[in-house]
Amino acid sequence: MLQDLFKQIGADELQSQRMASQLLKRANQLAEEESISEAEALENLLKKIIEGQK
């Protein structure tokens, strides 16, 4: 799912895999730092990515 998103915004197969992996790692970090769920952290990051594409 995340890989598909990154492909839609122009990443190739390898880039999309790396980007998805890094995004999940960052969501985990933010969840711990901000005492929120990983899902909430991921949602916040995805919103930023989508906003950046506009």
C-alpha positions as CSV (number, residue, x, y, z in Angstrom):
1,M,0.0,0.0,0.0
2,L,2.7,2.5,0.9
3,Q,4.8,1.4,-1.9
4,D,1.9,2.0,-4.3
5,L,1.5,5.6,-3.0
6,F,5.2,6.3,-3.6
7,K,5.0,4.8,-7.1
8,Q,2.1,7.1,-7.9
9,I,4.2,10.1,-7.0
10,G,7.0,9.0,-9.2
11,A,9.3,6.6,-7.3
12,D,10.5,3.4,-9.0
13,E,10.2,0.0,-7.4
14,L,13.4,0.1,-5.3
15,Q,12.8,3.7,-4.2
16,S,9.2,3.0,-3.2
17,Q,10.4,0.1,-1.0
18,R,13.0,2.2,0.7
19,M,10.6,5.1,1.2
20,A,7.9,2.9,2.7
21,S,10.4,1.3,5.0
22,Q,11.8,4.7,6.1
23,L,8.3,6.1,6.6
24,L,7.4,3.2,8.9
25,K,10.6,3.6,10.9
26,R,9.9,7.3,11.3
27,A,6.3,6.7,12.3
28,N,7.6,4.3,15.0
29,Q,10.0,7.0,16.2
30,L,7.4,9.7,16.3
31,A,5.0,7.4,18.1
32,E,7.5,6.9,20.9
33,E,8.6,10.5,21.1
34,E,5.1,11.9,21.1
35,S,3.4,9.1,23.1
36,I,0.9,8.5,20.3
37,S,0.0,5.3,18.4
38,E,2.0,4.3,15.4
39,A,-1.2,4.6,13.3
40,E,-1.6,8.2,14.3
41,A,2.0,9.0,13.6
42,L,1.8,7.3,10.2
43,E,-1.4,9.2,9.4
44,N,0.3,12.5,10.3
45,L,3.3,11.7,8.1
46,L,1.1,10.7,5.2
47,K,-0.9,13.9,5.4
48,K,2.4,15.9,5.2
49,I,3.4,13.9,2.1
50,I,0.1,14.4,0.4
51,E,0.1,18.1,1.2
52,G,3.6,18.4,-0.1
53,Q,2.5,17.0,-3.5
54,K,-0.1,19.7,-4.0
